[in-house]
Amino acid sequence: MQRLSLANTPTKISKLERLSSELGKNIWIKRDDQTGTEISGNKIRKLEYSLKQAIDQGYDTVITCGGLQSNHCRATAAAAAQIGMKSILLLRVTDGTKIEGNYFLDKILGAEVIFCTPEEYRFSRNDIMNSIASKRAESGQKVYVIPEGASNGIGCMGYYSCYEEILEQERAMGVVFDDIVVATGSGGTYTGLVLANKILKGGKRITGFTVCDDAEYFTNVSLTIGKEALEYIGVNCELEQSDIHYNDKYSGIGYALSTPEELNFIAKIASLEGLILDPVYTGKAMKGLYSEIKLGTFGDSKNILFIHTGGLFGLFPKQNDFIF
Ligand SMILES: *Cc1c(COP(=O)(O)O)cnc(C)c1O
């Protein structure tokens, strides 16, 4: 499986000492928020595969989509610029288009931005991207379409290989992680991990805390992406419902919306561990892990690995919502 080398990997794993004592479990964190600066976060692992295919197939431009503050779109704009490709971003606008956070970075990274409404995004984002790609083809521009979050068969291989990286780090550290925990927004990260866990017989429980939609929706998403990936790598195996563990109880009041309790939790972890989580994904997922440990859900587990998937730039547009 071929990919570009853009991310700083392997990413560091360290123990959250004070949180571990508080919860009575070893809580480890894998710093995928440190895969780079402009390209920081989980999306770059997936883009290494997608963009390699785009280059090999002779494309000169990529188009992808997300919310106005999408980490994925910003990582795509940055990675595209780093390899000399153009980028087009289809951004969903709900509440104005203030130039800040990730969207500010999209602009200075030179991405071409096209806005759409939440309805257009929900029902026809892929049609819109495909029609832009065919229109541009008339004038000779070759546009490669990357779906939301790069969460398709090829993209999820980024987290298949991250799982292999974790196995190597376990050997080097002399630790075995019973659980891996991640935030889920489009399902590719989770699916890649679960696929690798199954094929490589890692025997870990992998939990995806969803930040939008419900567990049933994401289970279907994972089955679809998993099937695509298995065809892609040519492995004869099937992802089953029982391999998949999504928890949809901590998405809060909606995608990219934060409650005061969630923001307080981010501030608590920041002061406790010197670790900054983001409001859209990792803050909610870590709060989910914290609450579920207190409820006894992870009772049989000794070592839990939380993957910090990034999102720092999305924190700044929320700074006025924190109460100090
Ligand atoms: C996109 C994203 C996720 C979720 O990953 P998916 O593969 O889309 O499920 C988690 N955390 C951050 C910071 C993200 O940007």
The ligand as an SDF file (V2000), in Angstrom:
LIG
                    3D

 15 15  0  0  0  0  0  0  0  0999 V2000
  -12.1030   14.5700   11.9180 C   0  0  0  0  0  0  0  0  0  0  0  0
  -11.6990   14.5300   13.3170 C   0  0  0  0  0  0  0  0  0  0  0  0
  -12.0150   13.4240   14.1380 C   0  0  0  0  0  0  0  0  0  0  0  0
  -12.8450   12.2740   13.6670 C   0  0  0  0  0  0  0  0  0  0  0  0
  -12.2400   11.4540   12.7300 O   0  0  0  0  0  0  0  0  0  0  0  0
  -13.1320   10.6990   11.6560 P   0  0  0  0  0  0  0  0  0  0  0  0
  -12.2210    9.8510   10.9180 O   0  0  0  0  0  0  0  0  0  0  0  0
  -13.7750   11.7730   10.8180 O   0  0  0  0  0  0  0  0  0  0  0  0
  -14.1990    9.9520   12.3960 O   0  0  0  0  0  0  0  0  0  0  0  0
  -11.5710   13.4320   15.4410 C   0  0  0  0  0  0  0  0  0  0  0  0
  -10.8690   14.4720   15.9390 N   0  0  0  0  0  0  0  0  0  0  0  0
  -10.5570   15.5460   15.1980 C   0  0  0  0  0  0  0  0  0  0  0  0
   -9.8150   16.6390   15.8320 C   0  0  0  0  0  0  0  0  0  0  0  0
  -10.9620   15.6080   13.8630 C   0  0  0  0  0  0  0  0  0  0  0  0
  -10.6540   16.6940   13.1320 O   0  0  0  0  0  0  0  0  0  0  0  0
  1  2  1  0
  2  3  1  0
  2 14  2  0
  3  4  1  0
  3 10  2  0
  4  5  1  0
  5  6  1  0
  6  7  2  0
  6  8  1  0
  6  9  1  0
 10 11  1  0
 11 12  2  0
 12 13  1  0
 12 14  1  0
 14 15  1  0
M  END
$$$$
